[in-house]
């Protein structure tokens, strides 16, 4: 199955945490929030994931690679 993760916001309501860090990369229990989402999707048989990125895209793409 396929899923889309919408991760393109500026995270203004989470400032000052999101000044230099995109909202999906804010740590929750020592892992980025987006990693929790990816693991949950994989657990429920979603294996083709696409992410819509806009703000600090390099932080997300370098963490998740492929």
trRosetta pair geometry for C-beta under 8 A, 3 or more apart (Angstrom, degrees):
i j d omega theta_ij theta_ji phi_ij phi_ji
1 45 5.6 73 17 119 114 89
1 46 4.9 -66 87 -104 100 63
1 47 7.0 103 48 18 56 72
1 48 7.2 -150 105 35 32 90
2 46 6.9 65 -165 -152 6 89
2 48 4.4 -36 -104 82 78 110
2 49 7.5 168 -157 -82 58 31
2 50 7.2 16 -174 -1 102 102
3 41 5.1 -114 38 -148 163 136
3 46 4.3 19 -15 -167 123 143
3 48 7.4 147 21 85 62 60
3 49 5.4 -16 68 -112 92 74
3 50 7.4 -173 94 30 47 69
4 49 7.7 148 -96 -162 26 59
4 50 5.0 -24 -110 73 74 96
4 51 7.4 153 -164 -94 59 29
4 52 6.5 35 179 -19 106 102
5 24 7.6 81 153 -117 124 144
5 34 6.7 90 169 -144 150 100
5 37 6.1 113 -121 125 127 139
5 38 7.5 -38 -59 -74 153 78
5 41 7.9 -99 -65 -36 109 154
5 49 6.3 19 -10 -174 109 107
5 50 7.2 -177 23 90 71 44
5 51 4.5 -20 67 -109 103 81
5 52 7.2 -163 90 21 52 70
6 51 7.9 178 -81 -157 16 59
6 52 5.0 -7 -122 51 60 118
7 22 6.9 65 162 153 105 129
7 23 7.0 -162 -159 72 80 95
7 24 4.3 -9 -143 -39 128 140
7 34 6.3 18 -101 -98 146 129
7 51 5.4 -10 23 -172 119 105
7 52 6.4 155 36 73 62 61
7 53 5.7 -9 84 -95 97 67
7 60 6.6 131 120 -112 145 159
8 52 5.1 -50 -37 125 118 92
8 53 5.8 159 -90 -156 77 16
8 54 3.6 65 -156 2 92 112
8 55 6.6 117 -170 2 47 84
9 12 7.8 -98 162 1 103 78
9 23 5.8 2 77 11 98 146
9 54 7.4 76 -37 53 15 121
9 55 6.8 -44 105 11 27 133
10 18 7.1 122 151 134 56 130
10 23 7.7 83 113 -29 19 114
10 55 5.2 146 -102 -79 53 159
11 14 4.6 -47 177 44 97 112
11 15 7.0 130 122 -53 83 69
11 17 7.4 -92 153 87 130 90
11 18 3.3 -125 109 -167 133 169
11 22 6.6 154 -16 -167 136 44
11 23 3.4 177 -83 -65 119 103
11 26 7.5 155 -145 -38 146 125
11 55 7.2 -151 5 92 96 152
12 15 5.9 -20 -162 -20 43 114
12 18 7.4 -103 -68 78 21 132
14 17 4.8 -61 152 58 96 114
14 18 4.6 77 87 -15 104 121
14 23 6.0 126 31 -115 146 93
14 26 6.3 -80 168 -73 152 157
15 18 5.6 -81 -81 50 59 87
15 19 6.0 76 -136 -56 92 83
16 19 5.4 -15 -164 -20 69 117
17 21 6.5 -63 156 62 68 120
17 26 5.5 48 150 -120 130 119
18 21 5.6 -101 -124 75 46 74
18 22 6.8 30 -148 -149 97 17
18 23 5.4 1 -112 -73 137 68
18 26 6.7 -51 -75 -66 89 116
20 56 7.6 113 175 -99 39 146
21 25 5.2 -123 -179 86 96 112
21 26 6.3 117 122 -78 125 66
21 56 6.8 -161 -156 113 20 171
21 59 6.5 176 -140 -173 60 169
22 25 5.0 78 64 13 80 106
22 53 7.8 -16 -145 -148 164 96
22 55 5.3 148 -112 99 99 90
22 56 4.1 -155 -49 69 99 115
22 57 7.7 75 -58 -72 151 30
22 59 5.5 175 9 68 106 129
22 60 5.9 -40 55 -44 149 107
23 26 5.9 -28 -160 -11 42 113
23 33 7.4 -41 149 48 67 139
23 55 7.7 57 2 74 88 128
24 32 6.3 47 142 165 66 115
24 33 5.7 -125 -155 71 46 97
24 34 3.6 42 176 -49 107 120
24 37 7.8 -68 -146 22 103 136
24 60 6.0 41 78 -103 126 120
25 32 4.5 -46 -138 -130 47 128
25 33 7.4 -91 -47 29 6 82
25 34 6.6 -24 -70 12 49 117
25 56 7.6 -90 17 110 136 129
25 59 5.3 -64 -36 137 165 122
25 60 6.2 -132 -54 -81 112 74
25 63 6.7 159 -114 -13 113 160
26 32 6.8 102 54 -143 31 70
26 33 5.6 18 64 -12 81 115
27 30 6.1 1 -172 -121 120 17
27 31 6.5 129 -145 61 77 17
27 32 6.1 -59 -92 -85 53 45
27 33 7.7 -175 -129 -33 10 70
28 31 6.5 -40 66 69 65 69
28 32 7.5 47 20 -179 80 17
28 33 5.1 67 2 -83 124 75
28 36 6.4 -40 74 -21 121 143
29 36 7.8 86 50 -76 113 127
31 35 4.6 -102 167 75 110 134
31 36 6.1 126 102 -49 120 85
32 35 4.7 101 63 -4 82 102
32 36 7.6 -145 99 -3 50 81
32 63 6.6 45 -3 161 153 160
33 36 5.7 -53 -162 31 40 113
33 37 6.7 38 145 -18 69 104
34 37 5.3 -51 -150 36 41 115
34 38 6.3 43 152 -21 70 102
34 51 7.8 38 -157 -122 133 140
34 60 6.9 21 48 -133 170 105
34 64 7.6 -72 120 -58 126 129
35 38 5.6 -49 -144 36 34 112
35 39 6.3 34 156 -17 65 105
35 63 7.9 -95 -62 147 108 125
35 64 8.0 -168 -87 -87 80 97
36 39 5.9 -57 -149 38 28 110
36 40 6.3 29 153 -19 63 109
37 40 5.7 -57 -148 37 30 111
37 41 6.4 29 154 -18 65 106
38 41 5.8 -55 -148 37 30 110
38 42 6.3 30 154 -18 65 107
38 49 6.5 2 -126 -102 89 174
38 64 7.4 168 -70 -121 162 125
39 42 5.7 -53 -146 37 32 112
39 43 6.3 38 153 -25 64 105
40 43 5.6 -50 -149 31 31 116
40 44 6.7 10 157 -1 63 109
41 44 6.1 -71 -151 49 31 97
41 46 3.9 -60 174 63 93 129
41 49 6.3 95 111 -89 152 121
42 45 7.8 61 -173 -64 32 12
42 46 6.5 -87 -75 66 33 73
42 47 6.8 72 -122 -93 73 62
46 49 6.4 78 140 -73 105 89
51 60 6.9 -139 128 153 152 138
51 64 7.9 91 0 62 153 163
53 57 4.3 102 141 -115 132 99
53 60 5.8 -158 -115 61 135 147
53 61 7.4 -77 -21 -45 176 97
54 57 7.0 -168 86 -61 2 102
56 59 4.7 5 152 12 106 119
56 60 7.2 111 113 -13 79 91
57 60 5.9 -64 -159 41 44 106
57 61 5.8 29 155 -12 80 113
58 61 6.0 -60 -134 46 31 103
58 62 5.7 27 168 -18 68 113
59 62 6.4 -57 -140 38 20 106
59 63 6.5 17 158 -18 57 113
60 63 6.0 -62 -150 36 28 109
60 64 6.2 -6 167 9 67 113
61 64 6.5 -68 -134 53 27 90
61 65 7.4 78 171 -98 58 15
62 65 7.4 21 -164 -72 25 56
